C-alpha cells in the first residue's frame, strides 16, 4: 500500500469515527481524495474533503476540517496537520513515512508498485506503436515513439495487464509501388541510363544503396525486363531489406514486438474469393455505414461521434 492510500484510509477512518459518535451526521461518506498542494510549503498532501462535505453535514467547512483532524487515528505517518483557507486539510509527513517507501522498494525490488486489476477488468491489451512505413530507414522521430510505446507496455504489464506489442507493417498501397519505382530508376541510372527520378519518389541516398546492392548481386539481370516487372521485383527486394533494417534497429534500441502484422494479409483472398477487407466492407455496407460520393466510398463515422465522415476507398 502506498503513502497516498494509507493517508486516505486514515482520513476515511477519521470521518467514520466522527459519524459514529455523531460529531458529523452524513447520509453518505465522501471520499478523502488527496492531492498535491501547489505550494509544497503548505504540506506534502492536502484534502478538500471538508469543503466537499459542507452541504451534506450542514456545517462550516473549517469546522468539519477540525472535526476530521480531531478524529484522526494514532499513526506514525503524519508529522503535522494544518487547516488552511476555506477548509483545506494540509498534511506534512514524518521522515519515517518517506523512509518506509525506500525500505519497501529495497524489500520488494522489481515487484515494487506492482498492481492488481479489479475482478472483471479487461486484462488483454494490444498496443500498436511505431509502425513506420517500410520504405526507408528509421530516424530519431521513430525512436521517440519506440521509447513511449515500450514504456507504456512495461508500465501496463506492471499494473497487471496482459500486453501484446504490435508493429503494423504498412506494406500495401501506393507507397510500396513508389518505393519499387524509385529503386528501379536508381538501378537504371547506375547502369548508365539517362533517366530522371520521377516527381513522386523516395530520393534518399539509401535508395541508391539498395540499387547498388542489387547490381552487386545480380549485375544487369534486370536491365532488359519490362519496367513493370523490374518495379515489382525491386519493390519486394527493397521492402524486405528495409523491414530487416527496421527490425535490427528496434532490437538494438531495446524494443521488441510480439507481432509484426502485415497490412497485405488483410487483402489476401481465400478459397471463397474474399479477403478480410472485402468481408468487412460487405458487413459495413449491409449495416448502412457506407455510401458513395465524389468517386469514393465513405464511412459514416459521424454516426459514432466523429466530426466528419471518412474516405475508405
C-alpha positions in Angstrom: 0.0 0.0 0.0 1.3 3.4 -1.0 1.5 6.6 1.2 -1.4 8.2 -0.5 -3.7 5.2 0.0 -2.6 5.0 3.7 -3.4 8.6 4.3 -6.7 8.3 2.5 -7.5 5.4 4.8 -6.6 7.5 7.8 -8.9 10.3 6.8 -11.7 7.8 5.9 -11.3 6.3 9.4 -11.5 9.7 10.9 -14.7 10.5 9.1 -16.2 7.2 10.1 -15.3 7.8 13.8 -16.8 11.2 13.7 -20.0 9.8 12.2 -20.1 7.0 14.8 -20.0 9.5 17.7 -22.4 11.8 15.8 -20.0 14.7 15.7 -20.7 14.5 11.9 -24.1 13.5 10.5 -23.8 12.4 7.0 -26.2 10.5 4.7 -23.1 9.3 2.7 -19.5 9.4 3.5 -17.3 11.3 0.9 -14.0 10.0 -0.5 -10.9 11.6 1.1 -9.5 12.5 -2.4 -5.9 13.7 -1.6 -4.0 15.9 -3.9 -0.6 17.6 -4.0 -0.6 21.2 -2.8 0.6 23.7 -5.5 2.8 25.3 -2.8 4.8 22.4 -1.2 5.5 24.7 1.8 1.8 24.1 2.8 2.5 20.3 3.2 3.1 17.1 1.4 -0.6 16.3 0.8 -3.9 18.2 1.0 -7.6 17.2 1.2 -10.6 19.2 0.2 -13.0 16.7 1.8 -14.2 19.2 4.4 -15.3 21.7 1.7 -17.0 18.9 -0.3 -18.8 17.7 2.8 -20.2 21.1 3.9 -23.6 20.8 2.3 -24.1 17.2 3.4 -23.1 18.0 7.0 -24.7 21.4 7.2 -21.6 22.8 8.8 -18.9 25.3 8.0 -16.0 23.6 6.1 -13.4 24.7 8.6 -15.5 23.3 11.4 -15.7 20.0 9.5 -12.0 20.1 8.9 -11.3 20.5 12.6 -13.6 17.5 13.4 -11.7 15.3 10.9 -8.3 16.4 12.3 -9.5 15.7 15.9 -10.7 12.2 15.0 -7.5 11.1 13.1 -6.3 7.7 14.4 -2.9 7.5 16.0 -0.2 6.8 13.4 3.4 7.3 12.6 2.9 8.9 9.2 1.6 12.4 9.9 4.0 14.9 11.5 1.5 17.8 11.5 -1.8 18.9 10.1 -2.9 22.4 9.4 -6.3 23.8 8.4 -6.0 26.5 5.9 -8.1 28.9 3.9 -11.8 27.9 3.5 -11.1 24.4 4.8 -8.1 22.7 3.3 -6.5 20.0 5.4 -2.8 20.2 4.8 -0.7 17.3 5.9 3.0 17.1 6.5 4.6 13.6 6.7 7.1 12.3 9.1 10.6 11.3 8.0 9.8 7.7 8.8 6.9 7.8 6.3 9.3 8.6 3.5 11.9 6.1 4.8 9.3 3.4 4.7 9.0 3.8 1.0 12.7 3.3 0.5 12.6 0.3 2.7 9.7 -1.2 0.8 11.5 -0.6 -2.5 14.5 -2.5 -1.2 12.4 -5.3 0.1 10.1 -5.7 -2.9 12.7 -4.8 -5.6 11.2 -5.3 -9.0 7.7 -6.1 -7.6 7.5 -2.6 -6.0 4.4 -0.8 -7.3 3.1 -3.8 -9.0 -0.7 -3.6 -9.4 -3.6 -6.0 -9.4 -6.6 -5.3 -11.5 -10.1 -5.4 -10.0 -12.1 -8.5 -10.8 -13.8 -8.2 -14.2 -11.4 -5.6 -15.6 -10.4 -6.4 -19.2 -6.8 -7.6 -19.0 -5.7 -8.2 -22.6 -4.3 -5.2 -24.4 -3.0 -4.9 -27.9 -0.6 -2.0 -28.0 0.4 -0.9 -31.5 3.2 1.7 -32.0 6.0 2.9 -34.2 4.6 1.2 -37.4 6.8 3.3 -39.7 6.4 2.6 -43.4 8.9 0.0 -44.6 10.1 2.4 -47.3 13.2 3.8 -45.6 15.4 3.6 -42.5 14.2 4.7 -39.1 15.0 8.2 -37.8 15.1 10.0 -34.5 11.3 10.6 -34.6 10.7 6.9 -34.7 12.9 6.5 -31.6 10.5 8.8 -29.7 7.5 6.6 -30.4 9.5 3.4 -29.7 10.5 4.8 -26.3 7.0 5.9 -25.4 5.3 2.7 -26.6 7.8 0.4 -24.9 7.5 2.4 -21.6 3.7 2.2 -21.7 3.8 -1.6 -22.3 6.1 -2.1 -19.4 4.0 0.1 -17.0 0.8 -1.7 -18.1 2.3 -5.1 -17.5 3.4 -3.9 -14.1 -0.1 -2.8 -13.4 -1.4 -6.3 -14.2 -2.4 -6.2 -17.8 -1.5 -8.8 -20.4 0.1 -6.7 -23.1 0.9 -7.7 -26.7 3.1 -5.3 -28.6 2.3 -5.0 -32.3 4.1 -3.4 -35.2 1.7 -2.8 -38.1 3.6 -3.1 -41.3 2.2 -0.7 -43.9 3.3 -2.9 -46.8 0.2 -2.4 -49.0 -0.6 0.6 -51.2 0.8 3.2 -53.5 3.8 4.0 -51.3 5.2 0.5 -52.0 4.9 0.9 -55.7 6.6 4.3 -55.5 9.4 2.7 -53.5 9.9 0.0 -56.0 9.9 2.5 -58.9 12.4 4.7 -57.0 14.9 1.8 -56.7 14.2 0.8 -60.3 15.2 4.3 -61.6 18.3 4.4 -59.5 19.3 1.0 -60.8 19.0 2.1 -64.4 20.9 5.3 -63.7 23.7 3.3 -62.1 23.9 1.2 -65.3 24.3 4.3 -67.4 20.8 5.1 -68.5 19.8 8.8 -68.7 16.6 8.7 -66.7 15.3 11.3 -64.4 13.9 10.5 -61.0 10.1 10.9 -61.1 8.5 13.7 -59.1 6.8 11.2 -56.8 9.7 9.2 -55.5 11.9 8.3 -52.5 15.0 10.3 -53.1 17.2 9.4 -50.1 20.7 8.1 -50.5 19.6 4.7 -49.2 17.6 4.1 -52.3 20.8 4.3 -54.4 22.5 2.0 -51.9 19.7 -0.6 -52.4 20.0 -0.3 -56.2 23.8 -0.7 -56.0 23.3 -3.8 -53.8 21.1 -5.3 -56.5 23.8 -4.7 -59.1 26.4 -6.2 -56.8 24.3 -9.4 -56.5 22.6 -9.6 -59.9 24.6 -7.4 -62.2 22.5 -6.1 -65.2 20.0 -9.0 -64.9 17.0 -6.6 -64.5 18.1 -4.2 -67.3 16.3 -5.9 -70.1 13.0 -6.8 -68.4 9.9 -4.6 -68.6 9.7 -1.6 -66.3 6.7 -3.1 -64.5 8.4 -6.4 -63.9 11.5 -4.6 -62.6 9.4 -2.3 -60.3 7.5 -5.2 -58.8 10.7 -7.2 -58.2 12.6 -4.3 -56.7 9.6 -3.4 -54.6 9.8 -6.8 -52.9 13.6 -6.7 -52.6 13.7 -3.2 -51.2 10.7 -3.9 -48.9 12.4 -6.9 -47.3 15.7 -5.1 -46.9 14.1 -2.1 -45.2 11.9 -4.4 -42.9 15.0 -6.3 -41.9 16.8 -3.0 -41.1 13.8 -1.8 -39.1 13.8 -5.0 -37.1 17.5 -4.7 -36.5 17.3 -1.0 -35.5 14.5 -1.6 -33.0 16.2 -4.7 -31.5 19.3 -2.7 -31.0 17.2 0.1 -29.4 15.9 -2.5 -26.9 12.3 -2.5 -28.3 10.8 -5.9 -29.3 7.4 -6.8 -30.7 5.2 -9.8 -30.2 3.5 -9.4 -33.5 4.6 -8.0 -36.8 1.3 -7.6 -38.6 1.3 -7.2 -42.4 -1.3 -5.0 -44.0 -1.1 -7.2 -47.1 -2.6 -10.0 -45.1 -5.9 -8.0 -45.0 -6.1 -8.2 -48.8 -5.2 -11.9 -49.2 -8.1 -13.7 -51.0 -9.2 -17.1 -49.6 -10.7 -20.1 -51.4 -14.1 -18.3 -51.4 -12.7 -15.3 -53.3 -12.9 -12.9 -50.3 -10.5 -11.1 -48.1 -10.7 -9.7 -44.6 -11.1 -6.2 -46.1 -13.8 -7.2 -48.6 -15.8 -9.1 -45.9 -15.5 -6.1 -43.6 -16.7 -3.7 -46.3 -19.6 -6.0 -47.1 -20.7 -6.2 -43.5 -20.4 -2.4 -43.1 -22.4 -1.8 -46.2 -25.1 -4.2 -45.0 -25.4 -2.1 -41.8 -25.7 1.1 -43.8 -22.3 2.5 -42.7 -21.0 3.1 -46.2 -22.0 5.4 -49.1 -20.6 6.5 -52.4 -19.8 10.2 -53.1 -17.4 12.0 -55.4 -16.0 8.8 -56.8 -15.1 7.5 -53.3 -16.5 5.1 -50.7 -17.1 6.8 -47.4 -17.6 5.5 -43.9 -20.4 7.2 -41.8 -18.1 7.8 -38.9 -20.2 10.7 -37.7 -22.7 8.0 -36.6 -20.1 7.2 -33.9 -19.3 10.7 -32.8 -16.6 11.7 -35.4 -16.6 15.3 -36.6 -16.8 14.2 -40.2 -17.2 11.1 -42.3 -14.0 9.4 -43.6 -13.0 8.1 -47.0 -12.3 4.4 -47.1 -11.7 3.8 -50.8 
